[in-house]
Amino acid sequence: MTTETPVVVGVVHQNSGPGFVIYACQACAAAHYPPQPDVLTVLAPPRRAGSAQ
């Protein structure tokens, strides 16, 4: 199925080349895919050397 208004439902990151984005139509995305978290906000900040723990 093709759509005029695709919605991003996932992003696949790869360490050995470019990743890719998974799209779906709005009706499919709302019904079958939960919202994806931003990976940069999910990860804990890195600990710095010499910082108190």
Buried (B, 14 or more C-beta within 10 A) or exposed (E): EEEEEBBEBEEEEEEEEEEEEBBBBEEBBEEEBEEEEEEEEEEEEEEEEEEEE
